[in-house]
């Protein structure tokens, strides 16, 4: 058995990215809460520890058997600059592309279905609050945090390190804010459940919100649980 439940959530997902899907299934926060021990979180949520750990190990063993241990990039070992480039190219690019599209879809279904589904007004407000926060957040990372990390990797200095610590703490606080909005979005939409009278645009919007949630959680995980700890260490 690979995992015992005494590992932190972040370390598990860092080693086995597929664990994110298992945690998401149970509503376990592996990104902002990545420094917490799995068994402690499971106990607080009144879940069966043995079942959760067993499913996690089964998923890990299945992934190894199908793809081989080296099929996923281990970002704990890659150069920090490569990890940063990956975050920008995959996660930042995704948000820059998808957030405007989701915003348009939400406005469309609010006009058509808002009178019968009043929760859409709240969904619209929450998403736009999230978009505003993330847009500013991405700029802060791309224009401030990442260049400083790249500078630090080539020319380490105490003053630069101290500045990085302050900025990373700010970034992680912003991650908590974004995570809270996403959790509220999931609650308001009843776990992104599409109503019976939903049109194709309604269904597409909710699918895109689910994809956005997954992408943001993975984005936060890479920073909170891998990039920032590596810089600090």
Residue, then its C-alpha position, 0 to 999 in steps of 0.5 A: x500500500x502506497x499511502x497510509x493517510x498520514x501524508x499531506x494532501x499537497x504531497x500526495x497530489x504532487x507525487x500522484x496528480x490523479x489523486x486530485x480527482x479522488x479528493x475532488x470527489x469527496x470535496x477535499x481541498x488539496x490546493x489551499x489546504x495542501x499542508x494538511x494531513x489526509x487522515x485529519x481532514x477525512x476525520x473532520x469531514x466524517x468520512x471513512x478513512x480506510x475507504x478513502x485511502x483504499x480508493x486512493x491507493x487503488x487509483x495510484x496502482x491503476x495509474x502506474x499499471x496503465x501509464x508507468x511511473x514516469x508518465x507524469x512530469x514530477x514538478x518537484x524535480x524540474x527546474x523552477x523556471x520550467x514549472x513557472x513556464x508550465x503554469x503560465x502556458x497551461x493555467x494562465x493561458x487557459x484563464x485568459x482564454x476561458x474567463x471572457x467566454x464563460x462571462x458571456x455565457x453566464x450573461x446569456x443564460x441569466x437573461x433567458x433563465x434568470x426569472x425561473x432560476x434566481x440563483x443565476x443572479x448570484x452565480x453571475x455575481x460570484x463569477x465576475x468577482x472571481x474573474x476580477x480577482x483572478x485577472x489582477x492575480x495573474x498580472x501580479x504573478x506574471x509581472x512581479x512574482x515569476x520574474x523575481x523567482x527567475x532572478x533569484x534562481x540565477x542570483x540568490x540574495x537575502x533581500x530578494x528572498x525576503x521580498x519573495x516571502x512577502x509576495x508569496x504570502x500575499x499570493x497564497x492569501x489571494x488563493x484562499x479568496x479565489x478558493x472560497x468563491x469557487x466553493x460558494x459557486x459549487x454550493x449555489x449551483x448545487x454541485x453544478x447540477x443542471x436543471x431539467x429545463x436547461x438549454x444547451x448554453x446552460x449545460x455548456x456554462x456549467x460544464x465550463x465552470x466545472x472545468x474552470x474549478x478543476x484548472x484553478x485548483x490544479x493551478x493553486x496546487x502547483x504554486x502552494x504545494x510545489x513552487x512556493x515551498x521550493x523557493x522557501x527551501 
